[in-house]
Amino acid sequence: MFFVMLLKPFLLLGFLVIGYPITYYVRHKMKDGRLKRLLLRKIS
């Protein structure tokens, strides 16, 4: 259980590092459409 608590911040950082180029590409390079709106929708 302790190790899970220790790893959570690193996993979050990893997701941000991997996810940022993807969102940048979607925002700037992808043509407008339903898929782009779906990908840029805020996750709630």
PDB file of N, CA, C, O and CB in Angstrom:
ATOM      1  N   MET A   1       0.835  -1.212   0.000  1.00  0.00           N
ATOM      2  CA  MET A   1       0.000   0.000   0.000  1.00  0.00           C
ATOM      3  C   MET A   1       0.872   1.267   0.000  1.00  0.00           C
ATOM      4  O   MET A   1       0.559   2.248  -0.674  1.00  0.00           O
ATOM      5  CB  MET A   1      -0.946   0.004   1.233  1.00  0.00           C
ATOM      6  N   PHE A   2       1.946   1.227   0.751  1.00  0.00           N
ATOM      7  CA  PHE A   2       2.853   2.374   0.841  1.00  0.00           C
ATOM      8  C   PHE A   2       3.482   2.682  -0.511  1.00  0.00           C
ATOM      9  O   PHE A   2       3.624   3.842  -0.900  1.00  0.00           O
ATOM     10  CB  PHE A   2       3.947   2.112   1.882  1.00  0.00           C
ATOM     11  N   PHE A   3       3.860   1.611  -1.224  1.00  0.00           N
ATOM     12  CA  PHE A   3       4.491   1.797  -2.530  1.00  0.00           C
ATOM     13  C   PHE A   3       3.542   2.419  -3.541  1.00  0.00           C
ATOM     14  O   PHE A   3       3.957   3.205  -4.393  1.00  0.00           O
ATOM     15  CB  PHE A   3       4.999   0.473  -3.057  1.00  0.00           C
ATOM     16  N   VAL A   4       2.267   2.065  -3.443  1.00  0.00           N
ATOM     17  CA  VAL A   4       1.260   2.651  -4.340  1.00  0.00           C
ATOM     18  C   VAL A   4       1.160   4.156  -4.101  1.00  0.00           C
ATOM     19  O   VAL A   4       1.105   4.942  -5.046  1.00  0.00           O
ATOM     20  CB  VAL A   4      -0.127   1.978  -4.129  1.00  0.00           C
ATOM     21  N   MET A   5       1.136   4.546  -2.827  1.00  0.00           N
ATOM     22  CA  MET A   5       1.080   5.971  -2.476  1.00  0.00           C
ATOM     23  C   MET A   5       2.333   6.700  -2.975  1.00  0.00           C
ATOM     24  O   MET A   5       2.263   7.858  -3.389  1.00  0.00           O
ATOM     25  CB  MET A   5       0.934   6.145  -0.943  1.00  0.00           C
ATOM     26  N   LEU A   6       3.465   6.018  -2.931  1.00  0.00           N
ATOM     27  CA  LEU A   6       4.728   6.597  -3.364  1.00  0.00           C
ATOM     28  C   LEU A   6       4.777   6.767  -4.877  1.00  0.00           C
ATOM     29  O   LEU A   6       5.362   7.731  -5.370  1.00  0.00           O
ATOM     30  CB  LEU A   6       5.888   5.732  -2.901  1.00  0.00           C
ATOM     31  N   LEU A   7       4.173   5.846  -5.617  1.00  0.00           N
ATOM     32  CA  LEU A   7       4.242   5.862  -7.077  1.00  0.00           C
ATOM     33  C   LEU A   7       3.227   6.779  -7.729  1.00  0.00           C
ATOM     34  O   LEU A   7       3.430   7.200  -8.868  1.00  0.00           O
ATOM     35  CB  LEU A   7       4.057   4.486  -7.600  1.00  0.00           C
ATOM     36  N   LYS A   8       2.135   7.104  -7.040  1.00  0.00           N
ATOM     37  CA  LYS A   8       1.069   7.893  -7.661  1.00  0.00           C
ATOM     38  C   LYS A   8       1.535   9.219  -8.264  1.00  0.00           C
ATOM     39  O   LYS A   8       1.168   9.507  -9.404  1.00  0.00           O
ATOM     40  CB  LYS A   8       0.010   8.168  -6.651  1.00  0.00           C
ATOM     41  N   PRO A   9       2.327  10.048  -7.561  1.00  0.00           N
ATOM     42  CA  PRO A   9       2.783  11.306  -8.181  1.00  0.00           C
ATOM     43  C   PRO A   9       3.617  11.089  -9.436  1.00  0.00           C
ATOM     44  O   PRO A   9       3.529  11.865 -10.388  1.00  0.00           O
ATOM     45  CB  PRO A   9       3.589  12.105  -7.186  1.00  0.00           C
ATOM     46  N   PHE A  10       4.423  10.039  -9.437  1.00  0.00           N
ATOM     47  CA  PHE A  10       5.258   9.756 -10.607  1.00  0.00           C
ATOM     48  C   PHE A  10       4.411   9.318 -11.797  1.00  0.00           C
ATOM     49  O   PHE A  10       4.694   9.686 -12.937  1.00  0.00           O
ATOM     50  CB  PHE A  10       6.292   8.676 -10.276  1.00  0.00           C
ATOM     51  N   LEU A  11       3.372   8.531 -11.528  1.00  0.00           N
ATOM     52  CA  LEU A  11       2.461   8.123 -12.598  1.00  0.00           C
ATOM     53  C   LEU A  11       1.759   9.328 -13.188  1.00  0.00           C
ATOM     54  O   LEU A  11       1.633   9.442 -14.408  1.00  0.00           O
ATOM     55  CB  LEU A  11       1.432   7.115 -12.080  1.00  0.00           C
ATOM     56  N   LEU A  12       1.300  10.233 -12.328  1.00  0.00           N
ATOM     57  CA  LEU A  12       0.629  11.448 -12.801  1.00  0.00           C
ATOM     58  C   LEU A  12       1.564  12.280 -13.663  1.00  0.00           C
ATOM     59  O   LEU A  12       1.166  12.773 -14.719  1.00  0.00           O
ATOM     60  CB  LEU A  12       0.123  12.284 -11.615  1.00  0.00           C
ATOM     61  N   LEU A  13       2.803  12.438 -13.220  1.00  0.00           N
ATOM     62  CA  LEU A  13       3.798  13.180 -13.992  1.00  0.00           C
ATOM     63  C   LEU A  13       4.057  12.503 -15.336  1.00  0.00           C
ATOM     64  O   LEU A  13       4.190  13.175 -16.359  1.00  0.00           O
ATOM     65  CB  LEU A  13       5.109  13.303 -13.199  1.00  0.00           C
ATOM     66  N   GLY A  14       4.128  11.183 -15.331  1.00  0.00           N
ATOM     67  CA  GLY A  14       4.317  10.431 -16.562  1.00  0.00           C
ATOM     68  C   GLY A  14       3.182  10.654 -17.540  1.00  0.00           C
ATOM     69  O   GLY A  14       3.413  10.857 -18.732  1.00  0.00           O
ATOM     70  N   PHE A  15       1.945  10.615 -17.037  1.00  0.00           N
ATOM     71  CA  PHE A  15       0.793  10.871 -17.905  1.00  0.00           C
ATOM     72  C   PHE A  15       0.843  12.269 -18.502  1.00  0.00           C
ATOM     73  O   PHE A  15       0.509  12.452 -19.673  1.00  0.00           O
ATOM     74  CB  PHE A  15      -0.507  10.688 -17.129  1.00  0.00           C
ATOM     75  N   LEU A  16       1.256  13.260 -17.712  1.00  0.00           N
ATOM     76  CA  LEU A  16       1.360  14.623 -18.221  1.00  0.00           C
ATOM     77  C   LEU A  16       2.422  14.733 -19.304  1.00  0.00           C
ATOM     78  O   LEU A  16       2.203  15.372 -20.333  1.00  0.00           O
ATOM     79  CB  LEU A  16       1.673  15.588 -17.089  1.00  0.00           C
ATOM     80  N   VAL A  17       3.574  14.108 -19.073  1.00  0.00           N
ATOM     81  CA  VAL A  17       4.675  14.169 -20.040  1.00  0.00           C
ATOM     82  C   VAL A  17       4.287  13.490 -21.349  1.00  0.00           C
ATOM     83  O   VAL A  17       4.618  13.980 -22.429  1.00  0.00           O
ATOM     84  CB  VAL A  17       5.939  13.514 -19.459  1.00  0.00           C
ATOM     85  N   ILE A  18       3.578  12.351 -21.254  1.00  0.00           N
ATOM     86  CA  ILE A  18       3.148  11.641 -22.456  1.00  0.00           C
ATOM     87  C   ILE A  18       1.972  12.358 -23.117  1.00  0.00           C
ATOM     88  O   ILE A  18       1.896  12.431 -24.344  1.00  0.00           O
ATOM     89  CB  ILE A  18       2.763  10.193 -22.116  1.00  0.00           C
ATOM     90  N   GLY A  19       1.064  12.881 -22.309  1.00  0.00           N
ATOM     91  CA  GLY A  19      -0.171  13.454 -22.830  1.00  0.00           C
ATOM     92  C   GLY A  19      -0.022  14.831 -23.442  1.00  0.00           C
ATOM     93  O   GLY A  19      -0.792  15.190 -24.332  1.00  0.00           O
ATOM     94  N   TYR A  20       0.951  15.616 -22.989  1.00  0.00           N
ATOM     95  CA  TYR A  20       1.054  16.990 -23.482  1.00  0.00           C
ATOM     96  C   TYR A  20       1.330  17.081 -24.976  1.00  0.00           C
ATOM     97  O   TYR A  20       0.653  17.850 -25.658  1.00  0.00           O
ATOM     98  CB  TYR A  20       2.134  17.712 -22.738  1.00  0.00           C
ATOM     99  N   PRO A  21       2.304  16.325 -25.531  1.00  0.00           N
ATOM    100  CA  PRO A  21       2.520  16.387 -26.993  1.00  0.00           C
ATOM    101  C   PRO A  21       1.292  15.963 -27.785  1.00  0.00           C
ATOM    102  O   PRO A  21       1.029  16.500 -28.861  1.00  0.00           O
ATOM    103  CB  PRO A  21       3.698  15.506 -27.386  1.00  0.00           C
ATOM    104  N   ILE A  22       0.539  15.001 -27.257  1.00  0.00           N
ATOM    105  CA  ILE A  22      -0.667  14.532 -27.946  1.00  0.00           C
ATOM    106  C   ILE A  22      -1.700  15.647 -28.004  1.00  0.00           C
ATOM    107  O   ILE A  22      -2.270  15.912 -29.062  1.00  0.00           O
ATOM    108  CB  ILE A  22      -1.257  13.291 -27.239  1.00  0.00           C
ATOM    109  N   THR A  23      -1.945  16.304 -26.869  1.00  0.00           N
ATOM    110  CA  THR A  23      -2.929  17.392 -26.861  1.00  0.00           C
ATOM    111  C   THR A  23      -2.455  18.560 -27.719  1.00  0.00           C
ATOM    112  O   THR A  23      -3.262  19.220 -28.372  1.00  0.00           O
ATOM    113  CB  THR A  23      -3.195  17.869 -25.422  1.00  0.00           C
ATOM    114  N   TYR A  24      -1.146  18.817 -27.719  1.00  0.00           N
ATOM    115  CA  TYR A  24      -0.602  19.882 -28.570  1.00  0.00           C
ATOM    116  C   TYR A  24      -0.854  19.566 -30.040  1.00  0.00           C
ATOM    117  O   TYR A  24      -1.288  20.431 -30.801  1.00  0.00           O
ATOM    118  CB  TYR A  24       0.913  20.067 -28.315  1.00  0.00           C
ATOM    119  N   TYR A  25      -0.582  18.336 -30.434  1.00  0.00           N
ATOM    120  CA  TYR A  25      -0.814  17.920 -31.821  1.00  0.00           C
ATOM    121  C   TYR A  25      -2.279  18.062 -32.198  1.00  0.00           C
ATOM    122  O   TYR A  25      -2.613  18.588 -33.260  1.00  0.00           O
ATOM    123  CB  TYR A  25      -0.361  16.475 -32.032  1.00  0.00           C
ATOM    124  N   VAL A  26      -3.147  17.587 -31.315  1.00  0.00           N
ATOM    125  CA  VAL A  26      -4.586  17.649 -31.598  1.00  0.00           C
ATOM    126  C   VAL A  26      -5.024  19.102 -31.756  1.00  0.00           C
ATOM    127  O   VAL A  26      -5.794  19.428 -32.659  1.00  0.00           O
ATOM    128  CB  VAL A  26      -5.400  16.959 -30.473  1.00  0.00           C
ATOM    129  N   ARG A  27      -4.529  19.978 -30.869  1.00  0.00           N
ATOM    130  CA  ARG A  27      -4.940  21.375 -30.887  1.00  0.00           C
ATOM    131  C   ARG A  27      -4.473  22.105 -32.147  1.00  0.00           C
ATOM    132  O   ARG A  27      -5.223  22.905 -32.707  1.00  0.00           O
ATOM    133  CB  ARG A  27      -4.409  22.080 -29.661  1.00  0.00           C
ATOM    134  N   HIS A  28      -3.260  21.843 -32.595  1.00  0.00           N
ATOM    135  CA  HIS A  28      -2.655  22.666 -33.635  1.00  0.00           C
ATOM    136  C   HIS A  28      -2.626  22.028 -35.018  1.00  0.00           C
ATOM    137  O   HIS A  28      -2.694  22.740 -36.020  1.00  0.00           O
ATOM    138  CB  HIS A  28      -1.276  23.009 -33.240  1.00  0.00           C
ATOM    139  N   LYS A  29      -2.525  20.694 -35.100  1.00  0.00           N
ATOM    140  CA  LYS A  29      -2.306  20.054 -36.389  1.00  0.00           C
ATOM    141  C   LYS A  29      -3.561  19.382 -36.962  1.00  0.00           C
ATOM    142  O   LYS A  29      -3.706  19.251 -38.177  1.00  0.00           O
ATOM    143  CB  LYS A  29      -1.213  19.037 -36.257  1.00  0.00           C
ATOM    144  N   MET A  30      -4.460  18.962 -36.072  1.00  0.00           N
ATOM    145  CA  MET A  30      -5.598  18.163 -36.518  1.00  0.00           C
ATOM    146  C   MET A  30      -6.671  19.057 -37.127  1.00  0.00           C
ATOM    147  O   MET A  30      -6.893  20.178 -36.669  1.00  0.00           O
ATOM    148  CB  MET A  30      -6.180  17.350 -35.351  1.00  0.00           C
ATOM    149  N   LYS A  31      -7.332  18.550 -38.161  1.00  0.00           N
ATOM    150  CA  LYS A  31      -8.414  19.340 -38.755  1.00  0.00           C
ATOM    151  C   LYS A  31      -9.644  19.270 -37.876  1.00  0.00           C
ATOM    152  O   LYS A  31      -9.860  18.290 -37.163  1.00  0.00           O
ATOM    153  CB  LYS A  31      -8.744  18.845 -40.179  1.00  0.00           C
ATOM    154  N   ASP A  32     -10.461  20.334 -37.934  1.00  0.00           N
ATOM    155  CA  ASP A  32     -11.640  20.410 -37.084  1.00  0.00           C
ATOM    156  C   ASP A  32     -12.629  19.310 -37.424  1.00  0.00           C
ATOM    157  O   ASP A  32     -12.781  18.912 -38.579  1.00  0.00           O
ATOM    158  CB  ASP A  32     -12.304  21.771 -37.218  1.00  0.00           C
ATOM    159  N   GLY A  33     -13.289  18.838 -36.393  1.00  0.00           N
ATOM    160  CA  GLY A  33     -14.279  17.796 -36.591  1.00  0.00           C
ATOM    161  C   GLY A  33     -14.757  17.248 -35.262  1.00  0.00           C
ATOM    162  O   GLY A  33     -14.410  17.754 -34.195  1.00  0.00           O
ATOM    163  N   ARG A  34     -15.558  16.206 -35.351  1.00  0.00           N
ATOM    164  CA  ARG A  34     -16.124  15.628 -34.137  1.00  0.00           C
ATOM    165  C   ARG A  34     -15.057  14.994 -33.267  1.00  0.00           C
ATOM    166  O   ARG A  34     -15.115  15.087 -32.041  1.00  0.00           O
ATOM    167  CB  ARG A  34     -17.177  14.600 -34.486  1.00  0.00           C
ATOM    168  N   LEU A  35     -14.072  14.342 -33.900  1.00  0.00           N
ATOM    169  CA  LEU A  35     -13.021  13.676 -33.125  1.00  0.00           C
ATOM    170  C   LEU A  35     -12.195  14.688 -32.329  1.00  0.00           C
ATOM    171  O   LEU A  35     -11.867  14.456 -31.166  1.00  0.00           O
ATOM    172  CB  LEU A  35     -12.104  12.864 -34.056  1.00  0.00           C
ATOM    173  N   LYS A  36     -11.863  15.818 -32.972  1.00  0.00           N
ATOM    174  CA  LYS A  36     -11.087  16.855 -32.289  1.00  0.00           C
ATOM    175  C   LYS A  36     -11.862  17.398 -31.092  1.00  0.00           C
ATOM    176  O   LYS A  36     -11.297  17.559 -30.010  1.00  0.00           O
ATOM    177  CB  LYS A  36     -10.733  18.001 -33.262  1.00  0.00           C
ATOM    178  N   ARG A  37     -13.149  17.680 -31.274  1.00  0.00           N
ATOM    179  CA  ARG A  37     -13.961  18.172 -30.155  1.00  0.00           C
ATOM    180  C   ARG A  37     -14.035  17.147 -29.039  1.00  0.00           C
ATOM    181  O   ARG A  37     -13.997  17.494 -27.858  1.00  0.00           O
ATOM    182  CB  ARG A  37     -15.371  18.527 -30.628  1.00  0.00           C
ATOM    183  N   LEU A  38     -14.141  15.872 -29.425  1.00  0.00           N
ATOM    184  CA  LEU A  38     -14.198  14.804 -28.428  1.00  0.00           C
ATOM    185  C   LEU A  38     -12.898  14.724 -27.637  1.00  0.00           C
ATOM    186  O   LEU A  38     -12.913  14.563 -26.417  1.00  0.00           O
ATOM    187  CB  LEU A  38     -14.488  13.460 -29.102  1.00  0.00           C
ATOM    188  N   LEU A  39     -11.765  14.838 -28.347  1.00  0.00           N
ATOM    189  CA  LEU A  39     -10.469  14.716 -27.674  1.00  0.00           C
ATOM    190  C   LEU A  39     -10.162  15.917 -26.793  1.00  0.00           C
ATOM    191  O   LEU A  39      -9.502  15.772 -25.763  1.00  0.00           O
ATOM    192  CB  LEU A  39      -9.366  14.542 -28.698  1.00  0.00           C
ATOM    193  N   LEU A  40     -10.632  17.107 -27.181  1.00  0.00           N
ATOM    194  CA  LEU A  40     -10.333  18.315 -26.402  1.00  0.00           C
ATOM    195  C   LEU A  40     -11.336  18.591 -25.303  1.00  0.00           C
ATOM    196  O   LEU A  40     -11.175  19.530 -24.524  1.00  0.00           O
ATOM    197  CB  LEU A  40     -10.268  19.500 -27.307  1.00  0.00           C
ATOM    198  N   ARG A  41     -12.396  17.751 -25.241  1.00  0.00           N
ATOM    199  CA  ARG A  41     -13.401  17.952 -24.199  1.00  0.00           C
ATOM    200  C   ARG A  41     -12.764  17.718 -22.823  1.00  0.00           C
ATOM    201  O   ARG A  41     -11.950  16.811 -22.645  1.00  0.00           O
ATOM    202  CB  ARG A  41     -14.620  17.000 -24.413  1.00  0.00           C
ATOM    203  N   LYS A  42     -13.151  18.547 -21.868  1.00  0.00           N
ATOM    204  CA  LYS A  42     -12.613  18.401 -20.526  1.00  0.00           C
ATOM    205  C   LYS A  42     -13.143  17.101 -19.916  1.00  0.00           C
ATOM    206  O   LYS A  42     -14.327  16.780 -20.020  1.00  0.00           O
ATOM    207  CB  LYS A  42     -12.984  19.626 -19.641  1.00  0.00           C
ATOM    208  N   ILE A  43     -12.235  16.372 -19.281  1.00  0.00           N
ATOM    209  CA  ILE A  43     -12.616  15.136 -18.606  1.00  0.00           C
ATOM    210  C   ILE A  43     -13.117  15.502 -17.220  1.00  0.00           C
ATOM    211  O   ILE A  43     -12.388  16.079 -16.414  1.00  0.00           O
ATOM    212  CB  ILE A  43     -11.420  14.126 -18.531  1.00  0.00           C
ATOM    213  N   SER A  44     -14.381  15.156 -16.950  1.00  0.00           N
ATOM    214  CA  SER A  44     -14.942  15.495 -15.643  1.00  0.00           C
ATOM    215  C   SER A  44     -15.467  14.258 -14.941  1.00  0.00           C
ATOM    216  O   SER A  44     -15.977  14.351 -13.825  1.00  0.00           O
ATOM    217  CB  SER A  44     -16.057  16.528 -15.787  1.00  0.00           C
TER     218      SER A  44
END
